[in-house]
Amino acid sequence: MPLTLLDRRGVLRGAAALGLATPFATAGLRASLAAPAPVPRRVYFDDPDYQNVQISPDGERLSYLAPLDGVRNLWVAPLADPKAGRPLTRATDRDIGWSYRWAYTNRHLVFFRDHEGDENWRGYSVDQDGAAVLLTPESGVKSFVQELDPRFPDEALLRHNARDKRFFDLYRVNLVSGKADLVFDNKEYPWLLTDSRFRLRLAGRYAKAGSCEVLERHEDGSWQPFMTVPIGDLDGTNLIDFSDGGDTLYLLDTRGRDKAALVAIDMKTRQAKVLAEDAEADIEHAEFDRERHPLAGRANKDRFRWHPVDDAMAKDLDRLRDFAPGDTQFLNRTLGNRRAVAYFDRDTASGEYVLLDREAGAVKPLYIQRKSLAGVPLRPLEPVVIPARDGLKLNGYLTRPGDPASGGKPPLLLAIHGGPYARDSWGFNSTHQWLADRGYAVLSINYRGSTGFGKAFVTAADKQWGGKMHDDLIDGLDWAIAQGIGDPARVGFYGGSYGGYSALMAATKTPERFTCIVDVFGISNLITFMKTIPPYWGPWFSIWKNRPGDPDTEEGRAFLTERSPLTHIDRTTKPILIAQGMQDVRVVAAESEQMVKALQQRGVPVTYISFRDEGHGFVRPENRLAFYAVTEAFLAKHLGGRYQPIGDDFNGSTIKIEAGGELIPGLKG
């Protein structure tokens, strides 16, 4: 398990007097209704036809995720006939989780499901006949695959937190019977690293200052210090895996450097060797074959840049570049690295899955990810560099509309990512394409704290939630206006999770710059947010104390209070749309509800919608369509973009209009 835990890096994602009735609002809505029909929302936001295509270890079968009666399920097809797919699972209520793995039996796949977005991922194996076996307790646990290896084809190492919600114990599980044996009773380590022989080798724990102490486990069960990773290096340092023989550790490492490199450490001599590096960006991904040989490192400044470690990998990348345009990533490989599944991401066309047949020296098409995009006019996603006021360079992405709905300069939307320790990347972006089709210019900004640009860029965000991190967004807005990209009188803000927190900061810190705000499960009060974190965040909460601020000290509480949008509610005047999943365990519903109550008390126009069966993200397609239908109507009213009526996009959704339905066309109170 890497240091850069997913949960740790991403938290996440008087009307006239108050600016409700702007001079262009009603006219803009009429104009948008009279304009040529926009592309249906469903084209952008339905589940793709194919996702996460993988190949079995023996190279005989393909697997993928695809809808079955509107619900994402796990499918399998013979490699000889990729279009002859059949479903292995038949979930009817909620999508199968995106992450799954082939077992080395070549008959079983390991997959995960949660319940209504509660992020308690229970594990299953399913064989080629569709018979599923539960591998973990049925409820109340969060589980992961720790290790699979051909030495133990019908077994897996899994970890889950059934015993203690704070820590994840290690289990050896039979994939055929579901029988599980406890391997390690974990009482103090947030993460564990094992090798191909299913041996526990390393573990990490976090100190008060936020640094990570990495310990090595010896054969007698004792632990000894191995390395220390300072807090500033955590987001770029990732302990990946051991070599097949267990004598080499591979990791991404920023210690002693700014940009992460792919590094190999000899476990006997402790000597380190750099295998791949990039001068402008972190190596953020390392590619290995199934025998655990390193093949390449990948960096991402504005587009993917591969750095081969293996000569044969350089030839593979050349073959893929010659086959088609796009940014390439690999999904998985067969034993012996005979074949691999790769994916081309593209901004103005659907992504595509291909088979790299290394024995034949050929690339063969497999699946188009979104067939509905054929013939749809998509707009380029332009990488941009924006100067921040303190000299920092901010990477971002811009999409310009093909035909601004109201003529002249188009309305402009900032679409801001969550995390905050995450990033936006190039490729097909449903949100950008949808908004550009409606006539908006869309700008996404990788503000300080975003990952992939070196550790100095991440640490520049320390104690800057709502401070310089917000200034970066305003600097991006100023840059776009100066470039003539958008109309300064029609600017919206759209963000989820930390992006939702940023949206609420925009509403309370710089309300004069924005016409309207869309907040999706955003944090309104940093104090209450930190009190309601999931229990498994607790072992590394020292990182949060040293980054946003410490809620356990008087000084820290004062600072966090000052950086909370709710504190500055008296400055809020602009219309706000707030959306919340009621099962969210990261940003709980109370964060939205206390903001809505405060806005109502001040008479600020606010619409609040909720989804009872969603968590930190809207997974069910019916709920996604309902959310985007409401958002589109809200933006059309206040910014004047094109507008597709809500129509039947609420069908099957659990959307509830909690407040302010009368403020948006097509809704009811």
MOHU-V882535 format. One record per residue. N is the residue number from 1. RES is the residue in one small letter. SS is DSSP state (2 for helix, 1 for strand, 0 for the rest). PSI is psi in degrees with one decimal (999 if undefined). NEAR is the number of other C-alpha atoms within 10 Angstrom. Layout:
n | res | ss | psi | near
N | RES | SS | PSI | NEAR
N | RES | SS | PSI | NEAR
This chain:
n | res | ss | psi | near
1 | m | 0 | 125.8 | 20
2 | p | 0 | 161.3 | 18
3 | l | 0 | -36.9 | 27
4 | t | 0 | 71.9 | 19
5 | l | 0 | 138.4 | 14
6 | l | 2 | -45.5 | 13
7 | d | 2 | -27.9 | 13
8 | r | 2 | -35.3 | 19
9 | r | 2 | -33.5 | 18
10 | g | 1 | 114.2 | 18
11 | v | 0 | -16.8 | 20
12 | l | 0 | 999 | 26
13 | r | 0 | 999 | 24
14 | g | 0 | 84.5 | 9
15 | a | 0 | -50.7 | 14
16 | a | 0 | -41.3 | 9
17 | a | 0 | -29.2 | 11
18 | l | 0 | 4.2 | 15
19 | g | 0 | 13.6 | 17
20 | l | 0 | -44.3 | 22
21 | a | 0 | 96.0 | 14
22 | t | 0 | 158.9 | 19
23 | p | 0 | -27.3 | 11
24 | f | 0 | -6.6 | 17
25 | a | 2 | -57.5 | 19
26 | t | 2 | -42.1 | 16
27 | a | 2 | -38.8 | 15
28 | g | 2 | -39.2 | 22
29 | l | 2 | -41.0 | 24
30 | r | 2 | -42.3 | 17
31 | a | 2 | -39.9 | 19
32 | s | 2 | -33.8 | 23
33 | l | 2 | -28.3 | 17
34 | a | 2 | -14.2 | 11
35 | a | 0 | 166.5 | 15
36 | p | 0 | 146.8 | 11
37 | a | 0 | 131.6 | 13
38 | p | 0 | 162.4 | 15
39 | v | 0 | 133.0 | 16
40 | p | 0 | 139.7 | 13
41 | r | 2 | -34.9 | 21
42 | r | 2 | -31.6 | 17
43 | v | 2 | -37.4 | 16
44 | y | 2 | -31.2 | 20
45 | f | 2 | -1.5 | 16
46 | d | 0 | 157.9 | 18
47 | d | 0 | 141.9 | 22
48 | p | 0 | 160.6 | 19
49 | d | 0 | -33.5 | 17
50 | y | 0 | 139.1 | 21
51 | q | 1 | 148.3 | 23
52 | n | 1 | 57.9 | 19
53 | v | 1 | 134.0 | 24
54 | q | 1 | 162.8 | 26
55 | i | 1 | 144.0 | 26
56 | s | 0 | 156.2 | 27
57 | p | 0 | -33.2 | 25
58 | d | 0 | -4.3 | 16
59 | g | 0 | 13.5 | 19
60 | e | 0 | -23.1 | 13
61 | r | 1 | 152.2 | 19
62 | l | 1 | 149.7 | 22
63 | s | 1 | 157.6 | 27
64 | y | 1 | 167.4 | 21
65 | l | 1 | 133.7 | 27
66 | a | 1 | 156.1 | 25
67 | p | 1 | 142.8 | 21
68 | l | 1 | 110.1 | 18
69 | d | 0 | 40.6 | 10
70 | g | 0 | 1.1 | 17
71 | v | 1 | 132.9 | 20
72 | r | 1 | 125.1 | 30
73 | n | 1 | 173.0 | 22
74 | l | 1 | 128.0 | 28
75 | w | 1 | 162.0 | 23
76 | v | 1 | 147.6 | 24
77 | a | 1 | 149.8 | 18
78 | p | 1 | 141.0 | 17
79 | l | 2 | -32.8 | 18
80 | a | 2 | -19.4 | 10
81 | d | 2 | 76.1 | 11
82 | p | 0 | -24.8 | 15
83 | k | 0 | -5.6 | 12
84 | a | 0 | 48.0 | 11
85 | g | 0 | 151.8 | 18
86 | r | 1 | 147.0 | 16
87 | p | 1 | 136.2 | 21
88 | l | 0 | -30.4 | 19
89 | t | 0 | 160.2 | 22
90 | r | 0 | 54.6 | 17
91 | a | 0 | 137.2 | 18
92 | t | 0 | -13.2 | 13
93 | d | 0 | -38.2 | 12
94 | r | 0 | 147.7 | 20
95 | d | 0 | 144.7 | 26
96 | i | 0 | 143.0 | 22
97 | g | 0 | 151.4 | 18
98 | w | 0 | -33.8 | 15
99 | s | 0 | 129.6 | 13
100 | y | 0 | 167.3 | 22
101 | r | 1 | 143.9 | 18
102 | w | 1 | 136.8 | 21
103 | a | 0 | 163.6 | 24
104 | y | 0 | 4.4 | 21
105 | t | 0 | -19.1 | 18
106 | n | 0 | 7.5 | 18
107 | r | 0 | -19.9 | 18
108 | h | 0 | 145.3 | 24
109 | l | 1 | 144.4 | 23
110 | v | 1 | 126.6 | 22
111 | f | 1 | 173.6 | 25
112 | f | 1 | 149.3 | 24
113 | r | 1 | 145.0 | 22
114 | d | 0 | -176.7 | 20
115 | h | 0 | 108.9 | 18
116 | e | 0 | 35.4 | 22
117 | g | 0 | 16.4 | 23
118 | d | 0 | -2.8 | 20
119 | e | 0 | 16.5 | 20
120 | n | 0 | 93.9 | 20
121 | w | 0 | 105.6 | 23
122 | r | 1 | 143.7 | 23
123 | g | 1 | 147.2 | 27
124 | y | 1 | 156.9 | 20
125 | s | 1 | 148.5 | 25
126 | v | 1 | 135.3 | 22
127 | d | 0 | -179.9 | 19
128 | q | 0 | -10.9 | 16
129 | d | 0 | -1.2 | 11
130 | g | 0 | 8.9 | 16
131 | a | 0 | 119.2 | 12
132 | a | 1 | 142.3 | 21
133 | v | 1 | 130.1 | 18
134 | l | 1 | 129.9 | 19
135 | l | 0 | -11.2 | 26
136 | t | 0 | 170.9 | 26
137 | p | 0 | 149.9 | 15
138 | e | 0 | -23.6 | 15
139 | s | 0 | 159.9 | 12
140 | g | 0 | 16.7 | 18
141 | v | 0 | 150.4 | 22
142 | k | 0 | 123.8 | 23
143 | s | 1 | 158.6 | 24
144 | f | 1 | 158.0 | 22
145 | v | 1 | 126.9 | 20
146 | q | 1 | -43.1 | 19
147 | e | 1 | 137.7 | 20
148 | l | 0 | 144.6 | 21
149 | d | 0 | 143.7 | 19
150 | p | 2 | -16.0 | 16
151 | r | 2 | -27.8 | 11
152 | f | 2 | 71.2 | 16
153 | p | 0 | -33.2 | 16
154 | d | 0 | 21.3 | 19
155 | e | 1 | 163.6 | 23
156 | a | 1 | 150.1 | 23
157 | l | 1 | 123.2 | 23
158 | l | 1 | 158.7 | 23
159 | r | 1 | 143.0 | 28
160 | h | 1 | 168.1 | 26
161 | n | 0 | 40.1 | 21
162 | a | 0 | -38.4 | 18
163 | r | 0 | -45.4 | 13
164 | d | 0 | 117.7 | 15
165 | k | 0 | -16.0 | 17
166 | r | 0 | -28.7 | 20
167 | f | 0 | 154.2 | 23
168 | f | 0 | 114.7 | 27
169 | d | 1 | 159.1 | 23
170 | l | 1 | 129.8 | 25
171 | y | 1 | 143.4 | 22
172 | r | 1 | 118.9 | 21
173 | v | 1 | 134.7 | 21
174 | n | 1 | 122.9 | 19
175 | l | 0 | -14.5 | 25
176 | v | 0 | -45.6 | 19
177 | s | 0 | -23.6 | 14
178 | g | 0 | -0.3 | 18
179 | k | 0 | 132.1 | 15
180 | a | 1 | 134.0 | 18
181 | d | 1 | 131.2 | 12
182 | l | 1 | 127.5 | 13
183 | v | 1 | -40.1 | 17
184 | f | 1 | 121.7 | 14
185 | d | 0 | 101.1 | 13
186 | n | 0 | 114.8 | 19
187 | k | 0 | 2.9 | 12
188 | e | 0 | -5.6 | 14
189 | y | 0 | 122.2 | 20
190 | p | 0 | -25.4 | 22
191 | w | 1 | 155.6 | 21
192 | l | 1 | 147.4 | 24
193 | l | 1 | 127.4 | 21
194 | t | 1 | 172.0 | 20
195 | d | 0 | -175.2 | 21
196 | s | 0 | -17.9 | 20
197 | r | 0 | 15.7 | 15
198 | f | 0 | 26.5 | 18
199 | r | 0 | 135.4 | 15
200 | l | 1 | 122.7 | 19
201 | r | 1 | -43.8 | 18
202 | l | 1 | 155.5 | 22
203 | a | 1 | 157.7 | 25
204 | g | 1 | 148.3 | 25
205 | r | 1 | 157.1 | 19
206 | y | 1 | 134.4 | 22
207 | a | 0 | 172.5 | 17
208 | k | 0 | -35.6 | 12
209 | a | 0 | -1.9 | 12
210 | g | 0 | -8.1 | 21
211 | s | 0 | 160.8 | 21
212 | c | 1 | 125.0 | 22
213 | e | 1 | 118.3 | 17
214 | v | 1 | 127.9 | 22
215 | l | 1 | 146.9 | 20
216 | e | 1 | 134.1 | 17
217 | r | 1 | 129.3 | 16
218 | h | 0 | 170.4 | 12
219 | e | 0 | -25.9 | 9
220 | d | 0 | 4.3 | 6
221 | g | 0 | -2.9 | 9
222 | s | 0 | 158.4 | 9
223 | w | 1 | 140.1 | 15
224 | q | 1 | 148.2 | 11
225 | p | 1 | 138.3 | 13
226 | f | 1 | -49.9 | 15
227 | m | 1 | 163.8 | 12
228 | t | 1 | 134.3 | 17
229 | v | 1 | 109.4 | 20
230 | p | 0 | 157.1 | 17
231 | i | 2 | -35.4 | 20
232 | g | 2 | -16.5 | 22
233 | d | 2 | -3.9 | 27
234 | l | 0 | -38.8 | 23
235 | d | 0 | -20.5 | 27
236 | g | 0 | -9.1 | 26
237 | t | 0 | 125.7 | 27
238 | n | 1 | 109.3 | 23
239 | l | 1 | 114.0 | 19
240 | i | 1 | -59.9 | 18
241 | d | 1 | 168.2 | 21
242 | f | 1 | 156.2 | 23
243 | s | 0 | 166.4 | 18
244 | d | 0 | -37.4 | 16
245 | g | 0 | -9.7 | 11
246 | g | 0 | 5.2 | 17
247 | d | 0 | -3.3 | 13
248 | t | 1 | 133.8 | 20
249 | l | 1 | 130.7 | 19
250 | y | 1 | 136.3 | 24
251 | l | 1 | 157.5 | 24
252 | l | 1 | 135.0 | 29
253 | d | 1 | 126.7 | 26
254 | t | 0 | 0.3 | 25
255 | r | 0 | 126.2 | 18
256 | g | 0 | 9.4 | 8
257 | r | 0 | 166.9 | 12
258 | d | 0 | -42.7 | 20
259 | k | 0 | 133.0 | 27
260 | a | 0 | 137.3 | 31
261 | a | 1 | 155.9 | 30
262 | l | 1 | 122.3 | 29
263 | v | 1 | 144.7 | 22
264 | a | 1 | 130.5 | 23
265 | i | 1 | 124.9 | 17
266 | d | 1 | 119.9 | 16
267 | m | 0 | -17.9 | 14
268 | k | 0 | -48.4 | 8
269 | t | 0 | -16.6 | 9
270 | r | 0 | 14.6 | 12
271 | q | 0 | 137.5 | 10
272 | a | 1 | 143.6 | 14
273 | k | 1 | 129.4 | 13
274 | v | 1 | 125.8 | 14
275 | l | 1 | -33.9 | 19
276 | a | 1 | 141.8 | 23
277 | e | 0 | 162.8 | 23
278 | d | 0 | 135.5 | 19
279 | a | 0 | -22.3 | 12
280 | e | 0 | -12.1 | 14
281 | a | 0 | 161.9 | 22
282 | d | 0 | 143.8 | 28
283 | i | 1 | 111.0 | 31
284 | e | 1 | -11.8 | 24
285 | h | 1 | 139.2 | 20
286 | a | 1 | 131.6 | 23
287 | e | 1 | 130.2 | 20
288 | f | 1 | 157.1 | 19
289 | d | 0 | 178.7 | 16
290 | r | 0 | -17.7 | 17
291 | e | 0 | 8.5 | 16
292 | r | 0 | 32.3 | 16
293 | h | 0 | 133.7 | 15
294 | p | 1 | 136.7 | 22
295 | l | 1 | -38.7 | 19
296 | a | 1 | 161.2 | 23
297 | g | 1 | 151.3 | 25
298 | r | 1 | 129.3 | 22
299 | a | 1 | 165.1 | 26
300 | n | 1 | 91.2 | 20
301 | k | 0 | -67.6 | 19
302 | d | 0 | -30.9 | 19
303 | r | 0 | 165.1 | 14
304 | f | 1 | 139.6 | 16
305 | r | 1 | 118.2 | 16
306 | w | 1 | 142.1 | 24
307 | h | 1 | 96.4 | 21
308 | p | 1 | 141.0 | 22
309 | v | 0 | -29.8 | 19
310 | d | 0 | 133.1 | 14
311 | d | 2 | -39.1 | 10
312 | a | 2 | -32.7 | 12
313 | m | 2 | -36.5 | 18
314 | a | 2 | -40.0 | 15
315 | k | 2 | -39.0 | 14
316 | d | 2 | -44.7 | 20
317 | l | 2 | -36.8 | 18
318 | d | 2 | -42.9 | 11
319 | r | 2 | -42.5 | 16
320 | l | 2 | -40.7 | 22
321 | r | 2 | -36.9 | 14
322 | d | 2 | -23.7 | 10
323 | f | 2 | -45.5 | 14
324 | a | 0 | 159.2 | 12
325 | p | 0 | 163.9 | 11
326 | g | 0 | 169.2 | 21
327 | d | 1 | 128.9 | 19
328 | t | 1 | 137.8 | 22
329 | q | 1 | 158.7 | 18
330 | f | 1 | 138.8 | 18
331 | l | 1 | -49.2 | 15
332 | n | 1 | 178.5 | 23
333 | r | 1 | 163.3 | 23
334 | t | 0 | 166.5 | 19
335 | l | 2 | 143.1 | 17
336 | g | 2 | -0.5 | 12
337 | n | 2 | 35.6 | 19
338 | r | 0 | -36.1 | 17
339 | r | 1 | 155.2 | 24
340 | a | 1 | 149.2 | 24
341 | v | 1 | 128.7 | 24
342 | a | 1 | 161.5 | 24
343 | y | 1 | 132.3 | 25
344 | f | 1 | 119.5 | 21
345 | d | 1 | 138.3 | 20
346 | r | 0 | 148.2 | 19
347 | d | 0 | -33.7 | 21
348 | t | 0 | 20.7 | 18
349 | a | 0 | 165.2 | 22
350 | s | 0 | 149.1 | 20
351 | g | 0 | 162.2 | 24
352 | e | 1 | 136.9 | 22
353 | y | 1 | 136.6 | 25
354 | v | 1 | 160.9 | 20
355 | l | 1 | 123.6 | 23
356 | l | 1 | 106.1 | 24
357 | d | 1 | 99.8 | 16
358 | r | 0 | -30.2 | 17
359 | e | 0 | -40.9 | 9
360 | a | 0 | -11.3 | 9
361 | g | 0 | 37.8 | 12
362 | a | 1 | 156.2 | 14
363 | v | 1 | 128.4 | 21
364 | k | 1 | 133.5 | 13
365 | p | 1 | 144.4 | 15
366 | l | 1 | -67.1 | 19
367 | y | 1 | 141.7 | 19
368 | i | 1 | 128.8 | 21
369 | q | 0 | -45.6 | 23
370 | r | 0 | 95.6 | 19
371 | k | 2 | -26.2 | 16
372 | s | 2 | -14.1 | 15
373 | l | 2 | -10.9 | 16
374 | a | 0 | 124.6 | 11
375 | g | 0 | -4.7 | 8
376 | v | 0 | 129.5 | 13
377 | p | 0 | 105.9 | 13
378 | l | 0 | 150.4 | 22
379 | r | 0 | 144.7 | 21
380 | p | 0 | 144.2 | 23
381 | l | 0 | 105.3 | 23
382 | e | 1 | 121.4 | 15
383 | p | 1 | 135.6 | 18
384 | v | 1 | 157.9 | 14
385 | v | 1 | 127.4 | 15
386 | i | 1 | 129.3 | 22
387 | p | 1 | 125.6 | 14
388 | a | 0 | 160.7 | 20
389 | r | 0 | -22.7 | 13
390 | d | 0 | 12.3 | 9
391 | g | 0 | -10.3 | 8
392 | l | 0 | 144.2 | 14
393 | k | 1 | 126.0 | 17
394 | l | 1 | 122.7 | 21
395 | n | 1 | 141.9 | 23
396 | g | 1 | -175.0 | 24
397 | y | 1 | 135.7 | 22
398 | l | 1 | 135.5 | 21
399 | t | 1 | 125.0 | 23
400 | r | 0 | 142.8 | 24
401 | p | 0 | 150.1 | 25
402 | g | 0 | -35.1 | 17
403 | d | 0 | 94.2 | 15
404 | p | 0 | 132.8 | 21
405 | a | 0 | -34.7 | 24
406 | s | 0 | 10.1 | 20
407 | g | 0 | 160.5 | 9
408 | g | 0 | -152.5 | 10
409 | k | 0 | 134.9 | 19
410 | p | 0 | 159.1 | 29
411 | p | 0 | 153.2 | 28
412 | l | 1 | 136.8 | 31
413 | l | 1 | 130.8 | 27
414 | l | 1 | 122.9 | 25
415 | a | 1 | 106.1 | 26
416 | i | 1 | 131.1 | 28
417 | h | 0 | 161.3 | 25
418 | g | 0 | -164.1 | 25
419 | g | 0 | -90.5 | 21
420 | p | 1 | -9.1 | 28
421 | y | 0 | 68.5 | 24
422 | a | 0 | -161.9 | 22
423 | r | 0 | 162.4 | 22
424 | d | 0 | 150.7 | 21
425 | s | 0 | 166.9 | 19
426 | w | 0 | 150.8 | 21
427 | g | 0 | -166.5 | 21
428 | f | 0 | 126.5 | 20
429 | n | 0 | 106.2 | 19
430 | s | 2 | -43.0 | 15
431 | t | 2 | -46.5 | 14
432 | h | 2 | -45.9 | 28
433 | q | 2 | -41.4 | 26
434 | w | 2 | -49.3 | 25
435 | l | 2 | -38.2 | 23
436 | a | 2 | -37.8 | 27
437 | d | 2 | -30.3 | 28
438 | r | 0 | -1.5 | 27
439 | g | 0 | 11.0 | 29
440 | y | 0 | 145.3 | 35
441 | a | 1 | 138.4 | 27
442 | v | 1 | 128.4 | 30
443 | l | 1 | 123.6 | 27
444 | s | 1 | 137.5 | 26
445 | i | 1 | 127.1 | 26
446 | n | 1 | 83.5 | 28
447 | y | 0 | 165.6 | 33
448 | r | 0 | 142.1 | 30
449 | g | 0 | -20.9 | 25
450 | s | 0 | 146.9 | 28
451 | t | 0 | 157.3 | 25
452 | g | 0 | -9.2 | 26
453 | f | 0 | 16.6 | 28
454 | g | 0 | 157.3 | 23
455 | k | 2 | -28.1 | 26
456 | a | 2 | -34.1 | 15
457 | f | 2 | -35.2 | 21
458 | v | 2 | -48.2 | 23
459 | t | 2 | -17.9 | 18
460 | a | 0 | -13.4 | 17
461 | a | 0 | -5.0 | 21
462 | d | 0 | 128.1 | 19
463 | k | 0 | 25.3 | 20
464 | q | 0 | 13.7 | 18
465 | w | 0 | 126.7 | 24
466 | g | 0 | 0.7 | 21
467 | g | 0 | -110.3 | 14
468 | k | 2 | -26.2 | 20
469 | m | 2 | -36.0 | 21
470 | h | 2 | -38.6 | 20
471 | d | 2 | -37.6 | 20
472 | d | 2 | -39.6 | 23
473 | l | 2 | -39.1 | 25
474 | i | 2 | -38.0 | 18
475 | d | 2 | -37.6 | 19
476 | g | 2 | -40.5 | 26
477 | l | 2 | -46.4 | 24
478 | d | 2 | -41.3 | 16
479 | w | 2 | -45.8 | 16
480 | a | 2 | -40.8 | 21
481 | i | 2 | -43.1 | 16
482 | a | 2 | -31.3 | 11
483 | q | 0 | -2.2 | 9
484 | g | 0 | 21.4 | 12
485 | i | 0 | -33.8 | 22
486 | g | 0 | 167.2 | 24
487 | d | 0 | 116.9 | 17
488 | p | 0 | -16.7 | 20
489 | a | 0 | -4.6 | 16
490 | r | 0 | 82.4 | 22
491 | v | 1 | 127.5 | 24
492 | g | 1 | 162.4 | 24
493 | f | 1 | 132.3 | 27
494 | y | 1 | 121.4 | 24
495 | g | 1 | 154.0 | 24
496 | g | 1 | 147.9 | 27
497 | s | 0 | -120.5 | 27
498 | y | 2 | -33.6 | 26
499 | g | 2 | -32.2 | 27
500 | g | 2 | -40.1 | 30
501 | y | 2 | -43.9 | 29
502 | s | 2 | -37.6 | 30
503 | a | 2 | -43.2 | 33
504 | l | 2 | -32.7 | 33
505 | m | 2 | -38.4 | 26
506 | a | 2 | -38.1 | 25
507 | a | 2 | -28.2 | 28
508 | t | 2 | -21.6 | 21
509 | k | 2 | -39.6 | 20
510 | t | 0 | 56.2 | 15
511 | p | 2 | -24.6 | 17
512 | e | 2 | -16.2 | 14
513 | r | 2 | -10.4 | 19
514 | f | 0 | 146.9 | 22
515 | t | 0 | -34.3 | 26
516 | c | 1 | 162.3 | 28
517 | i | 1 | 135.9 | 28
518 | v | 1 | 116.2 | 26
519 | d | 1 | 121.0 | 28
520 | v | 1 | 114.4 | 29
521 | f | 0 | 56.9 | 32
522 | g | 0 | 159.3 | 34
523 | i | 0 | 126.6 | 34
524 | s | 0 | -24.8 | 29
525 | n | 0 | 111.1 | 22
526 | l | 2 | -27.9 | 23
527 | i | 2 | -50.9 | 21
528 | t | 2 | -32.8 | 17
529 | f | 2 | -47.0 | 16
530 | m | 2 | -20.2 | 19
531 | k | 2 | -15.8 | 9
532 | t | 0 | 22.8 | 14
533 | i | 0 | 154.2 | 16
534 | p | 0 | 150.3 | 15
535 | p | 2 | -30.8 | 13
536 | y | 2 | -4.8 | 18
537 | w | 2 | -19.6 | 17
538 | g | 2 | -44.0 | 15
539 | p | 2 | -19.5 | 17
540 | w | 2 | 26.1 | 20
541 | f | 2 | -18.8 | 20
542 | s | 2 | -27.9 | 19
543 | i | 2 | -44.0 | 23
544 | w | 2 | -38.7 | 18
545 | k | 2 | -31.2 | 19
546 | n | 2 | -0.9 | 17
547 | r | 2 | -76.8 | 18
548 | p | 0 | -41.6 | 19
549 | g | 0 | 163.2 | 26
550 | d | 0 | 110.6 | 22
551 | p | 0 | -3.2 | 20
552 | d | 0 | 1.5 | 10
553 | t | 0 | 153.8 | 11
554 | e | 2 | -43.0 | 10
555 | e | 2 | -42.6 | 12
556 | g | 2 | -41.8 | 17
557 | r | 2 | -39.6 | 16
558 | a | 2 | -41.5 | 14
559 | f | 2 | -47.0 | 18
560 | l | 2 | -36.6 | 22
561 | t | 2 | -43.0 | 19
562 | e | 2 | -30.4 | 15
563 | r | 0 | 12.7 | 24
564 | s | 0 | 130.5 | 22
565 | p | 2 | -37.0 | 27
566 | l | 2 | -29.6 | 23
567 | t | 2 | -30.1 | 14
568 | h | 2 | 30.4 | 16
569 | i | 2 | -25.5 | 20
570 | d | 2 | -14.5 | 13
571 | r | 2 | -7.5 | 15
572 | t | 0 | 130.5 | 25
573 | t | 0 | -22.9 | 25
574 | k | 0 | 151.8 | 23
575 | p | 1 | 140.5 | 24
576 | i | 1 | 135.7 | 25
577 | l | 1 | 127.2 | 24
578 | i | 1 | 132.0 | 26
579 | a | 1 | 143.8 | 28
580 | q | 1 | 135.6 | 31
581 | g | 1 | 127.4 | 27
582 | m | 0 | -11.7 | 22
583 | q | 0 | 8.6 | 21
584 | d | 0 | 124.4 | 20
585 | v | 0 | -7.6 | 20
586 | r | 0 | -54.4 | 25
587 | v | 0 | 98.0 | 29
588 | v | 0 | 161.7 | 23
589 | a | 2 | -28.1 | 20
590 | a | 2 | -27.6 | 18
591 | e | 2 | -41.1 | 21
592 | s | 2 | -40.4 | 26
593 | e | 2 | -39.1 | 17
594 | q | 2 | -30.1 | 14
595 | m | 2 | -44.5 | 22
596 | v | 2 | -45.1 | 25
597 | k | 2 | -43.4 | 13
598 | a | 2 | -39.3 | 14
599 | l | 2 | -41.6 | 21
600 | q | 2 | -39.0 | 15
601 | q | 2 | -28.0 | 9
602 | r | 2 | -5.0 | 14
603 | g | 0 | 19.1 | 14
604 | v | 0 | 134.5 | 23
605 | p | 0 | 115.3 | 23
606 | v | 1 | 135.2 | 23
607 | t | 1 | 131.0 | 25
608 | y | 1 | 121.7 | 20
609 | i | 1 | 146.8 | 21
610 | s | 1 | 161.5 | 22
611 | f | 1 | 113.8 | 22
612 | r | 0 | -22.3 | 16
613 | d | 0 | 30.6 | 21
614 | e | 0 | 153.8 | 24
615 | g | 0 | -126.9 | 24
616 | h | 0 | 70.7 | 25
617 | g | 0 | 146.6 | 19
618 | f | 0 | 103.0 | 21
619 | v | 0 | -45.6 | 19
620 | r | 0 | 128.2 | 23
621 | p | 2 | -36.2 | 21
622 | e | 2 | -37.8 | 21
623 | n | 2 | -37.5 | 24
624 | r | 2 | -46.7 | 22
625 | l | 2 | -40.3 | 24
626 | a | 2 | -44.0 | 26
627 | f | 2 | -47.8 | 22
628 | y | 2 | -29.4 | 18
629 | a | 2 | -45.3 | 22
630 | v | 2 | -43.5 | 25
631 | t | 2 | -42.3 | 18
632 | e | 2 | -42.2 | 23
633 | a | 2 | -41.0 | 24
634 | f | 2 | -47.5 | 26
635 | l | 2 | -39.2 | 30
636 | a | 2 | -39.9 | 28
637 | k | 2 | -41.6 | 27
638 | h | 2 | -21.7 | 28
639 | l | 2 | -16.3 | 29
640 | g | 0 | 19.3 | 28
641 | g | 0 | 172.7 | 32
642 | r | 0 | 158.5 | 31
643 | y | 0 | 122.0 | 30
644 | q | 0 | 120.5 | 18
645 | p | 0 | 153.8 | 15
646 | i | 0 | -38.8 | 18
647 | g | 0 | -128.4 | 10
648 | d | 0 | 20.2 | 10
649 | d | 0 | -0.3 | 20
650 | f | 0 | -9.2 | 18
651 | n | 0 | 127.8 | 12
652 | g | 0 | -4.4 | 13
653 | s | 0 | 156.3 | 18
654 | t | 0 | 20.2 | 16
655 | i | 1 | 138.6 | 22
656 | k | 1 | 126.7 | 16
657 | i | 1 | 97.5 | 18
658 | e | 1 | -34.1 | 15
659 | a | 1 | 148.0 | 20
660 | g | 0 | 22.2 | 19
661 | g | 2 | -30.8 | 18
662 | e | 2 | -11.4 | 12
663 | l | 2 | -6.4 | 19
664 | i | 0 | 132.1 | 21
665 | p | 0 | 131.8 | 16
666 | g | 0 | -9.1 | 14
667 | l | 0 | 164.0 | 13
668 | k | 0 | 154.0 | 11
669 | g | 0 | 999 | 12
